Amino acid sequence: MIKGNQKKSGQKRVLIAAGSLLGVGALAVAAAFTDFANLNLGNGTGGGIGGGDNTFNIMVVGTDAQGVPVPGTWQEADTAEGVDIALVGADTITPGDTISVDIPVLNDSPKLAADLSLTLGDVPGKASDTDYASQLRYTVTVDGTDVTTNATQSAVNALGLTQIAATADSNVKIAVTLLDQGSAAANNALQGKSAFVQAQFKAESSRS
């Protein structure tokens, strides 16, 4: 009896050992070869998404201490208050006169084109005489081509001007005419009155 029990014990040990071997074999079968591939999304030369050459900036002609445009210089003018720019004859304009100013605009962006528009708004903190302002007419020209002629201030609202290529510039000319009222008395009634108008340029980036 004792020998028989020893034999059975030996068989159990063999079975347990065999089971252990089978488990190792199952793990070996479940394993597989692996590989991977990682792609960095960006500009293709080490840069990421954004940053780098996607900067966008519009500048206008620089002005001196008297507000006179200085060709070849540039400024941001990116405040609500704006920067003063001088229209020669603005303080002496009389009915029937037209005065104008050239405003070069630079697309200071390395790769993005700019769709440029113009709104003639009011200078913050200053009030125009309504009657006087209604007698002003505006002609806007871009690089020698009229975009609008004899328009009222309110009509120049998000007026599409041009698309400026990256690093390029365009010349925007704004001419202002004070209408002749048709009689000396009506013309004289405009004396001493003023309008405070702000040329608000807006640019939207474009890849074309």
C-alpha positions in Angstrom: 0.0 0.0 0.0 2.7 2.3 0.9 4.5 1.6 -2.4 1.3 2.2 -4.3 0.8 5.6 -2.7 4.3 6.6 -3.5 3.8 5.7 -7.1 0.6 7.8 -7.4 2.5 10.7 -5.8 5.2 10.4 -8.4 2.7 10.4 -11.2 1.1 13.6 -9.9 4.4 15.3 -9.8 5.0 14.4 -13.4 1.6 15.7 -14.4 2.2 19.0 -12.7 5.5 19.4 -14.4 4.0 18.6 -17.7 1.3 21.2 -17.1 4.0 23.8 -16.4 5.6 23.0 -19.7 2.4 23.3 -21.6 1.8 26.8 -20.1 5.2 28.0 -21.2 4.5 26.6 -24.7 1.2 28.5 -24.9 2.9 31.8 -24.0 5.5 31.2 -26.7 2.8 30.7 -29.3 0.9 33.9 -28.3 4.0 36.2 -28.7 4.5 38.0 -32.1 7.0 40.2 -33.9 6.3 44.0 -33.5 7.4 47.1 -35.3 6.2 50.8 -35.3 6.3 54.0 -37.4 6.0 57.6 -36.1 5.3 60.6 -38.3 5.7 64.1 -37.0 3.0 66.3 -38.4 4.4 69.7 -39.4 6.1 71.6 -42.1 8.2 68.6 -43.2 11.6 69.9 -42.1 11.4 69.7 -38.3 8.8 72.4 -37.6 5.5 71.8 -36.0 1.9 72.9 -36.8 1.8 76.6 -36.5 4.6 78.9 -35.6 7.4 79.6 -38.0 6.3 81.2 -41.3 2.6 81.3 -40.6 3.0 84.8 -38.9 0.7 87.4 -40.3 1.2 91.2 -40.1 0.0 94.3 -41.9 1.8 97.6 -41.7 1.1 101.1 -43.1 3.4 103.9 -44.1 5.4 105.5 -41.3 4.7 109.1 -40.4 6.8 111.9 -38.9 6.0 114.1 -35.9 3.6 116.2 -38.0 1.8 113.1 -39.4 3.4 113.5 -42.8 3.9 110.1 -44.5 7.5 109.0 -44.9 7.9 106.7 -47.9 9.9 103.6 -47.3 9.2 103.5 -43.5 6.5 101.4 -41.9 4.4 101.3 -38.7 1.9 99.0 -37.1 -0.8 101.7 -36.2 -2.7 98.8 -34.5 -4.5 100.7 -31.7 -8.1 101.8 -31.6 -7.0 105.4 -31.2 -5.0 105.1 -34.5 -2.1 107.2 -35.7 -2.5 110.7 -37.3 -1.7 111.0 -41.0 -1.7 114.4 -42.7 -3.9 115.2 -45.7 -2.3 118.3 -47.2 -4.9 121.0 -47.2 -7.2 119.4 -44.7 -7.3 122.5 -42.5 -8.0 124.9 -45.5 -10.3 122.8 -47.6 -13.2 124.8 -49.1 -16.4 123.6 -51.0 -15.4 122.2 -54.3 -11.9 121.2 -53.2 -10.4 117.7 -53.3 -7.5 116.7 -51.1 -5.8 113.3 -51.0 -3.1 111.1 -49.3 -1.2 108.1 -50.5 -1.0 105.3 -47.9 1.3 102.5 -48.8 0.3 99.2 -47.1 2.9 96.4 -46.5 2.0 92.7 -46.1 4.8 92.0 -43.6 4.1 88.2 -43.7 6.7 85.7 -45.0 4.3 83.4 -46.7 0.7 84.4 -46.3 -1.1 86.6 -48.8 -3.5 89.3 -47.4 -7.0 90.3 -48.5 -7.2 94.0 -47.6 -10.3 95.9 -46.9 -11.1 99.5 -45.7 -13.8 101.0 -43.5 -14.1 104.8 -43.0 -15.1 105.0 -39.3 -15.0 107.8 -36.7 -12.0 108.8 -34.7 -12.6 107.5 -31.1 -13.4 110.3 -28.6 -14.1 112.9 -31.3 -17.5 113.9 -32.8 -17.9 115.1 -36.4 -20.4 117.8 -37.4 -23.2 115.7 -39.0 -24.0 118.3 -41.7 -20.4 118.8 -42.6 -19.6 115.1 -42.7 -22.5 114.4 -45.0 -21.0 116.8 -47.6 -17.7 114.8 -47.9 -17.2 112.3 -50.7 -14.4 109.7 -50.9 -12.6 108.2 -53.8 -10.4 105.2 -53.0 -7.7 104.0 -55.5 -5.4 101.0 -55.2 -2.3 101.0 -57.3 -3.8 103.4 -59.8 -7.2 101.7 -60.1 -10.4 103.3 -58.6 -12.2 101.0 -56.2 -14.9 103.4 -55.3 -15.6 107.0 -56.4 -17.6 109.8 -54.8 -18.8 107.6 -51.9 -20.2 108.7 -48.6 -18.3 107.8 -45.5 -20.9 105.2 -44.5 -20.7 103.6 -48.0 -17.0 102.8 -47.4 -17.7 99.9 -45.0 -15.5 96.7 -45.3 -14.7 97.8 -48.9 -12.6 95.1 -50.6 -9.4 96.7 -51.9 -7.0 94.1 -53.1 -5.0 91.0 -52.3 -1.4 91.7 -51.4 1.1 88.9 -51.8 3.4 87.9 -49.0 6.2 90.5 -48.4 4.7 92.8 -51.1 3.0 96.2 -50.7 0.3 98.2 -52.4 -0.5 101.9 -52.5 -3.9 103.0 -51.3 -4.9 106.6 -52.2 -7.8 108.2 -50.4 -9.2 111.4 -52.0 -11.6 113.6 -50.1 -13.9 116.1 -51.8 -16.0 118.7 -50.0 -19.1 119.2 -52.2 -19.9 122.7 -53.5 -23.2 123.6 -52.0 -24.3 125.7 -55.0 -24.5 129.1 -53.4 -22.2 131.3 -51.4 -24.5 131.3 -48.4 -24.7 127.5 -48.3 -21.0 127.2 -48.7 -20.4 129.7 -45.9 -22.6 127.7 -43.6 -19.9 125.0 -43.6 -17.2 127.3 -42.1 -15.7 126.2 -38.9 -17.1 122.8 -39.0 -15.1 119.5 -39.0 -15.3 115.8 -39.5 -13.0 113.3 -37.7 -12.6 110.3 -40.0 -10.5 107.2 -39.4 -9.2 105.0 -42.2 -9.6 101.5 -40.7 -7.6 98.9 -42.7 -8.3 95.2 -42.1 -6.4 92.3 -43.5 -7.4 88.6 -43.6 -4.8 86.0 -44.3 -5.0 83.9 -47.5 -2.8 81.1 -48.9 -3.5 82.1 -52.5 
